[in-house]
């Protein structure tokens, strides 16, 4: 009886220890990923490596931690790719994502290190301008959506349970955002002629850490869930409100939502961050925001 009771206590302690290790590993991964997105400096690389080793050990005993291990592996591989250590990053990805076939090219993830080349877009697909809005209008938009302004708490933006939200307006309405949209319709009429047909807008905004980025996607109504296939806008416009080099560039690819095959190694446009710079592109083109690399401007 004493031996059986001792064995039960030993198994209980072992399970409790594993649960504690799992909670510690999960907490460490969450904190490390948050820090890496805020400031993807060289210091964060070693923290990511340590967090990945910890969560991998915990996941070996508890498969329920696989998702956390994948998130950590993805972040560590990204950090390696952005430092020119592609071979090491590839090993990490292949271990956790054995069925993956594509990733963003080194020249994209290490933006700013390669010479720009010719972009093979169809005419009328994409255009970009500096000083896109008159100075007074740009200041008004930037003030309304300032990082520490009232817009964000009013929408519970930092609450992780808050979903995506956007606004829809006719271009006949008043307001600084609508006025900016009317200006874009004039500005990009020659570069992306489809914008001249616009009579309304749907707009949204984000405030994310330097290293966060935004996944590859197509802009579409209801996440492309329409019965007749995805319904895309005439075009999409991105306006930068941030200081230069804060966050990564917008990547606009030549991949259309109707393409059957992935255009691996095809051309794309990278538009770096600069205040009052705007890029406009056809609404059916695949695009994303590349995660910012290196220390965030201003620390």
Rosetta blueprint (number, residue, H / E / L):
1 X L
2 X H
3 X H
4 X H
5 X H
6 X H
7 X H
8 X H
9 X H
10 X H
11 X H
12 X H
13 X H
14 X H
15 X H
16 X H
17 X H
18 X H
19 X H
20 X H
21 X H
22 X H
23 X H
24 X H
25 X H
26 X H
27 X H
28 X H
29 X H
30 X H
31 X H
32 X H
33 X H
34 X H
35 X H
36 X H
37 X H
38 X H
39 X L
40 X E
41 X L
42 X H
43 X H
44 X H
45 X H
46 X H
47 X H
48 X H
49 X H
50 X H
51 X H
52 X H
53 X H
54 X H
55 X H
56 X H
57 X H
58 X H
59 X H
60 X H
61 X H
62 X L
63 X H
64 X H
65 X H
66 X H
67 X H
68 X H
69 X H
70 X H
71 X H
72 X H
73 X H
74 X H
75 X H
76 X H
77 X H
78 X H
79 X H
80 X H
81 X H
82 X L
83 X L
84 X L
85 X L
86 X H
87 X H
88 X H
89 X H
90 X H
91 X H
92 X H
93 X H
94 X H
95 X H
96 X H
97 X L
98 X L
99 X L
100 X L
101 X L
102 X L
103 X L
104 X L
105 X L
106 X H
107 X H
108 X H
109 X H
110 X L
111 X L
112 X L
113 X L
114 X L
115 X L
116 X L
117 X L
118 X L
119 X L
120 X L
121 X L
122 X L
123 X L
124 X L
125 X L
126 X E
127 X E
128 X E
129 X E
130 X L
131 X L
132 X L
133 X L
134 X L
135 X H
136 X H
137 X H
138 X H
139 X H
140 X H
141 X H
142 X H
143 X H
144 X H
145 X L
146 X L
147 X L
148 X L
149 X L
150 X H
151 X H
152 X H
153 X H
154 X H
155 X L
156 X L
157 X L
158 X L
159 X L
160 X L
161 X L
162 X L
163 X L
164 X L
165 X L
166 X L
167 X E
168 X E
169 X E
170 X E
171 X L
172 X L
173 X L
174 X L
175 X L
176 X H
177 X H
178 X H
179 X H
180 X H
181 X H
182 X H
183 X H
184 X H
185 X H
186 X H
187 X H
188 X L
189 X L
190 X L
191 X L
192 X L
193 X H
194 X H
195 X H
196 X H
197 X H
198 X L
199 X L
200 X E
201 X E
202 X E
203 X E
204 X L
205 X L
206 X L
207 X L
208 X L
209 X L
210 X L
211 X L
212 X L
213 X L
214 X E
215 X E
216 X E
217 X E
218 X L
219 X L
220 X L
221 X H
222 X H
223 X H
224 X H
225 X L
226 X L
227 X L
228 X L
229 X L
230 X L
231 X L
232 X L
233 X L
234 X L
235 X E
236 X E
237 X E
238 X E
239 X E
240 X L
241 X L
242 X L
243 X L
244 X L
245 X L
246 X L
247 X L
248 X L
249 X L
250 X E
251 X E
252 X E
253 X E
254 X E
255 X E
256 X E
257 X L
258 X L
259 X L
260 X L
261 X L
262 X L
263 X L
264 X L
265 X L
266 X L
267 X L
268 X E
269 X E
270 X E
271 X E
272 X L
273 X L
274 X L
275 X L
276 X L
277 X L
278 X E
279 X E
280 X E
281 X E
282 X E
283 X L
284 X L
285 X E
286 X E
287 X E
288 X E
289 X E
290 X L
291 X L
292 X L
293 X L
294 X E
295 X L
296 X L
297 X L
298 X L
299 X L
